[in-house]
Amino acid sequence: MCGIVGYIGPKGSTDILLTGLSKLEYRGYDSAGIAVLTENGLESKRAEGKLRNLVKVVQSEPIDGHLGIGHTRWATHGRPSETNAHPHRVGSIAVVHNGIIENHLELKNPLIDACHVFESETDTEIVAHLVWRNREAGQDFVEAVRNAALELHGAFSIVVMDADTPDRIVGVRVASPLVLGVGEGENFLASD
C-alpha cells in the first residue's frame, strides 16, 4: 500500500503535494518523493524514511510549479532507499504507483535488450520505461500511458506526468483505488 497524489492548476504544486502526502503517510513511511514541472523542466526530490525527511530536502532545495505528483512508499519490491523511492523518471516521464505489477520482470528484459537502463529494484520503474518507449515511438502522451497500462498485469494505480506535455497528468487504475478531484481550473488525483 502506497500513497499517491497529483495536482495540476494555477497554484504552486509543492505545498499541495506535501499536504496531500501528509494525509496519506499512513499508506507508507519507507520513503517519499515528489516530481514537479518547474520553469527549469522536470525536477524531483526523494528521501528515504518518513515524509518529514522529504520536507527537509524540499525546504533546503525548493522546487515549485503548476503540475506535480507525489508518493509515500510502503516497500514491496526493493528495499526502502532513496533510489527505490518514487517518482521514477525516464526521459521526460515521471511516475508514481500504488499496487503490484505482477509481470514487471517479463516486461523488463526486452527493455534491457533495447538498451534501457534501470536504476531501482522496484516494479514501478517499468512503467516509466514503457511510457518513455511509447513516447519515443511517436505516441502522444495519453496514448503512450494507455498502451503501457495495457501491458501491465496486477492491481495498481499509477499517475504519470510528462515534461513535454505541461497541461496534463494522466491517472490509471486497475483494481486499486484512485480518486479524481475536479476543481475550478485545477484537478487532483490521490490514492484516497
Wavefront OBJ file of the C-alpha trace (Angstrom):
o trace
v 0.000 0.000 0.000
v 1.370 3.415 -1.009
v 0.023 6.944 -1.086
v -0.061 8.817 -4.377
v -1.138 12.352 -5.166
v -1.157 14.568 -8.249
v -2.007 18.206 -8.891
v -2.417 20.445 -11.919
v -3.665 24.011 -11.676
v -2.658 27.619 -11.159
v -1.342 27.247 -7.594
v 2.110 26.183 -6.524
v 2.057 22.397 -6.516
v 4.755 21.639 -3.933
v 2.767 22.668 -0.848
v -0.339 20.923 -2.197
v 1.612 17.716 -2.836
v 3.275 17.749 0.591
v -0.049 18.445 2.319
v -1.667 15.605 0.374
v 1.167 13.260 1.246
v 0.875 14.178 4.925
v -2.713 12.926 4.819
v -1.584 9.721 3.057
v 1.552 8.962 5.061
v -0.225 6.129 6.876
v -0.163 4.331 3.492
v 3.638 4.147 3.553
v 6.539 5.509 5.554
v 9.588 3.854 3.937
v 10.282 6.780 1.598
v 8.616 9.755 -0.057
v 9.125 11.884 -3.133
v 7.706 14.486 -5.477
v 8.237 15.462 -9.113
v 7.281 18.958 -10.242
v 7.351 20.604 -13.636
v 9.233 23.827 -12.945
v 10.328 26.642 -15.238
v 13.637 24.712 -15.488
v 11.949 21.453 -16.518
v 11.059 18.317 -14.593
v 12.625 18.264 -11.132
v 12.226 15.672 -8.411
v 13.139 15.260 -4.777
v 13.147 11.949 -2.914
v 14.069 10.847 0.591
v 14.276 7.586 2.480
v 12.190 7.298 5.624
v 9.245 9.322 6.760
v 7.728 12.274 4.934
v 9.458 14.746 7.261
v 12.762 13.769 5.597
v 11.389 14.811 2.209
v 10.052 18.051 3.686
v 13.587 18.886 4.913
v 15.009 18.215 1.440
v 12.393 20.434 -0.226
v 12.952 23.197 2.325
v 16.705 23.186 1.641
v 16.314 22.807 -2.154
v 12.926 24.351 -3.079
v 11.095 23.428 -6.267
v 7.697 24.589 -7.428
v 5.475 24.659 -10.466
v 1.842 24.272 -11.520
v 1.987 20.494 -12.126
v 3.308 17.739 -9.892
v 2.990 14.240 -8.481
v 3.955 12.787 -5.119
v 4.323 9.461 -3.369
v 4.757 7.939 0.051
v 6.033 4.363 -0.148
v 5.407 1.124 1.643
v 8.168 -1.039 0.148
v 7.032 -4.177 -1.687
v 9.618 -4.636 -4.472
v 13.033 -3.354 -3.435
v 14.285 -2.293 -0.029
v 13.488 1.105 1.469
v 16.019 3.537 -0.044
v 16.189 6.858 -1.841
v 16.951 5.017 -5.102
v 13.774 2.946 -4.781
v 11.669 5.952 -3.740
v 9.118 7.263 -6.222
v 8.688 9.164 -8.500
v 10.641 7.156 -11.033
v 11.859 9.113 -14.038
v 12.905 8.188 -17.549
v 13.480 10.994 -20.034
v 10.616 13.472 -19.724
v 8.398 10.953 -17.873
v 7.787 10.700 -14.104
v 5.596 8.020 -12.491
v 4.168 7.225 -9.065
v 2.466 3.913 -8.369
v 0.398 2.070 -5.801
v -0.073 -1.693 -6.016
v 1.851 -4.519 -7.622
v 2.782 -5.062 -11.254
v 2.954 -8.829 -11.440
v 4.646 -9.087 -14.847
v 7.325 -6.417 -14.384
v 10.214 -8.854 -14.814
v 8.928 -10.241 -18.107
v 8.449 -6.664 -19.377
v 11.878 -5.573 -18.160
v 14.070 -7.968 -20.146
v 13.062 -6.746 -23.641
v 13.641 -3.161 -22.488
v 17.107 -4.052 -21.209
v 17.791 -5.698 -24.570
v 16.754 -2.375 -26.171
v 19.387 -0.544 -24.025
v 17.100 0.789 -21.297
v 18.989 1.217 -18.029
v 17.147 0.549 -14.776
v 18.226 2.266 -11.580
v 15.890 0.801 -8.958
v 14.733 -2.563 -7.653
v 11.056 -1.614 -7.957
v 8.284 -2.874 -10.179
v 7.230 0.752 -10.709
v 10.196 1.822 -12.791
v 8.977 -0.432 -15.624
v 6.026 1.934 -16.141
v 8.267 4.951 -16.725
v 10.315 2.972 -19.247
v 7.233 1.696 -21.095
v 5.687 5.161 -21.348
v 9.018 6.670 -22.454
v 9.450 3.937 -25.080
v 5.956 4.672 -26.410
v 6.616 8.434 -26.492
v 9.882 7.844 -28.367
v 7.891 5.768 -30.886
v 5.735 8.840 -31.609
v 2.681 8.183 -29.452
v 1.045 11.179 -27.795
v 1.188 11.294 -24.002
v -2.265 9.862 -23.251
v -1.867 7.118 -25.855
v 1.606 6.254 -24.504
v 0.265 5.837 -20.960
v -2.789 3.889 -22.115
v -0.711 1.467 -24.187
v 1.806 0.993 -21.371
v -1.001 0.269 -18.902
v -2.463 -2.351 -21.243
v 0.794 -4.306 -20.906
v 0.659 -4.390 -17.099
v -0.839 -7.255 -15.075
v -1.843 -6.816 -11.452
v -3.778 -4.483 -9.211
v -2.405 -0.966 -9.403
v -2.977 2.720 -9.809
v -0.459 4.993 -11.500
v -0.143 8.715 -12.021
v 2.132 9.893 -14.819
v 3.427 13.280 -15.916
v 5.409 14.273 -18.993
v 7.574 17.396 -19.077
v 6.776 17.648 -22.789
v 3.019 17.786 -22.050
v 2.750 20.537 -19.427
v -1.032 20.788 -19.500
v -2.000 17.361 -18.138
v -1.330 14.481 -15.817
v -2.701 11.011 -16.508
v -4.010 8.520 -13.972
v -4.867 4.854 -14.489
v -6.310 2.375 -12.048
v -6.934 -1.357 -12.223
v -8.494 -2.896 -9.094
v -6.746 -0.307 -6.911
v -8.071 2.997 -5.565
v -7.579 6.299 -7.368
v -9.824 9.302 -6.849
v -10.141 12.382 -9.024
v -10.900 15.782 -7.587
v -12.193 18.315 -10.088
v -11.917 21.949 -9.067
v -12.323 25.245 -10.808
v -9.264 25.462 -13.039
v -7.442 22.736 -11.099
v -7.571 18.959 -10.706
v -6.261 16.491 -8.146
v -5.539 12.759 -8.090
v -4.986 10.675 -4.961
v -4.979 7.094 -3.810
v -7.736 8.010 -1.322
l 1 2 3 4 5 6 7 8 9 10 11 12 13 14 15 16 17 18 19 20 21 22 23 24 25 26 27 28 29 30 31 32 33 34 35 36 37 38 39 40 41 42 43 44 45 46 47 48 49 50 51 52 53 54 55 56 57 58 59 60 61 62 63 64 65 66 67 68 69 70 71 72 73 74 75 76 77 78 79 80 81 82 83 84 85 86 87 88 89 90 91 92 93 94 95 96 97 98 99 100 101 102 103 104 105 106 107 108 109 110 111 112 113 114 115 116 117 118 119 120 121 122 123 124 125 126 127 128 129 130 131 132 133 134 135 136 137 138 139 140 141 142 143 144 145 146 147 148 149 150 151 152 153 154 155 156 157 158 159 160 161 162 163 164 165 166 167 168 169 170 171 172 173 174 175 176 177 178 179 180 181 182 183 184 185 186 187 188 189 190 191 192
